[in-house]
Amino acid sequence: MTNHPPQDRATSGLDIHLDLTRGRGLRVGLEEGLRQAIRSGRLSRGTRLPATRTLARDIGVSRGTVLAAYAQLAAEGWIAGRRGSGTVVAADPTIADLKPADVVAPTWRYDLRPGLPDPSSFPRAAWLRALRHALATAPSELFGYTDPRGVPQLRTELAGYLRRVRGLHLTAGNLIVTTGFTQSLNLLMRALDVGRVAMEEPSLPFHRAIVRAADHEVILLPVDDGGAQLTNLDGAGAVVLTPNRQHPLGVTLSPTRRSQLLDWARATGAYVIEDDYDGEFRYDSHPLGSLQGLDPSSVIYAGTAAKSLAPGLRLGWLAVPDALLNRVAELKRQTDGQTGILEQLAFAEFLRSGAYDKHVRKQRLRYRHRRDALLAALPPHLRTSGASAGLNLLIHLPDEKAEGEAVAAAKEHGVVVGGLTQDGYYESENATSGLIVGYAASPEHAFHQAVEALVASLRSS
Ligand SMILES: Cc1ncc(COP(=O)(O)O)c(C=O)c1O
């Protein structure tokens, strides 16, 4: 060690220079120099740092100073000691640059959020096979700008699947591939010049926000055991609803209301937007056919891979009546040109090879077992509903206060669940209160502990 260290000191074997002259103490200076080098990308992930003894000798500090600096940087996640290969840079510059507030770290141990599939069960190997096939066989033209409606391979496979499994009445020509329901709803709200749009209450607040952002007035349809009530449709030019499984209550639109709704749409020229977000997951009875199959000129069907595969894929589709096709396709082109080609081609192959059917069957069985385990574990005095399909069920609670207490108690037990009132599903006063418990999101190994923790919290609240 020396009292007058040189301005810059090169570290052995590494192209970094440490400025240890600013009177901050040698350890702090060394730490900051290494942080800067990682942050700027000069030291990239995986780069091996010099051994402590060598670095200490090179820069003229004690080995203890280097050891202390390495320990501090390891605790912060910048570097990591690897058995047999010394100390390496562990952080990416982009990640290292994020301030803690930018990183959404889960604050829970157990994930029982509604509406999410288990991300750890994404069929990576089968998807990789489909992607490899897509890359090996796609003609080069597809890597240029392509049809904004989607590649023909995917539209053809999807049309076949939707006819077979969901009873849709369509050809590949009616389909527009999107990046999910969020984009589908945005496109439709721009395409339809209707003024008033009816939506279910309860419904996802951000879906209502999308409709309002396109300058439509939202009118709310209360939901009862028969699904959305159709008493308040006056002046509406479109209705957005989840007829096959109301989100989040889990009820189904009754056959009488289905025909009433379609009669009304035909009589007024309004459009029905059918959000079929988790139509694949029905456990105790056969899936209902889609509304679109009953009236393909009044119903716009919207599907998504967010529940059946993964939200992060960003894949969805619209079956659009002929009269609206060109308008929606043009808006899709203006919005983002087209959906990414590799996802489209991989999904086409995934459908063609039968891998999608296989994956959905497997997930359906897995989620049904989880649903059964959850229902069996819940205290018998609690009233539940919406459990015959989908990825979540509802535990009814007497009022908003009881709901708030139950959500807080769950949190104290490390569990995150949804709250029907507090998550903004209702706008008016006539809210039902309760917990929306998603049984799909947790990875398999943690599911049973998650249920135990939830049950313990319900007993304590
Ligand atoms: C009611 C409903 N519709 C649709 C979706 C799917 O949206 P996206 O395809 O944009 O992920 C969700 C997902 O949370 C949903 O809850």
The ligand as an SDF file (V2000), in Angstrom:
LIG
                    3D

 16 16  0  0  0  0  0  0  0  0999 V2000
  -60.9720  -11.1230  -19.7090 C   0  0  0  0  0  0  0  0  0  0  0  0
  -59.6690  -11.2390  -20.4300 C   0  0  0  0  0  0  0  0  0  0  0  0
  -59.6550  -11.1610  -21.7520 N   0  0  0  0  0  0  0  0  0  0  0  0
  -58.4990  -11.2640  -22.4600 C   0  0  0  0  0  0  0  0  0  0  0  0
  -57.2990  -11.4270  -21.8340 C   0  0  0  0  0  0  0  0  0  0  0  0
  -56.0550  -11.6070  -22.6360 C   0  0  0  0  0  0  0  0  0  0  0  0
  -55.3990  -10.4560  -22.9710 O   0  0  0  0  0  0  0  0  0  0  0  0
  -54.0850  -10.5250  -23.8680 P   0  0  0  0  0  0  0  0  0  0  0  0
  -54.3280  -11.4860  -24.9940 O   0  0  0  0  0  0  0  0  0  0  0  0
  -53.8610   -9.1450  -24.3570 O   0  0  0  0  0  0  0  0  0  0  0  0
  -52.9610  -10.9950  -22.9890 O   0  0  0  0  0  0  0  0  0  0  0  0
  -57.2610  -11.4700  -20.4580 C   0  0  0  0  0  0  0  0  0  0  0  0
  -55.9580  -11.5870  -19.7880 C   0  0  0  0  0  0  0  0  0  0  0  0
  -55.7550  -11.2340  -18.6590 O   0  0  0  0  0  0  0  0  0  0  0  0
  -58.4760  -11.4050  -19.7350 C   0  0  0  0  0  0  0  0  0  0  0  0
  -58.4880  -11.5140  -18.4120 O   0  0  0  0  0  0  0  0  0  0  0  0
  1  2  1  0
  2  3  1  0
  2 15  2  0
  3  4  2  0
  4  5  1  0
  5  6  1  0
  5 12  2  0
  6  7  1  0
  7  8  1  0
  8  9  2  0
  8 10  1  0
  8 11  1  0
 12 13  1  0
 12 15  1  0
 13 14  2  0
 15 16  1  0
M  END
$$$$
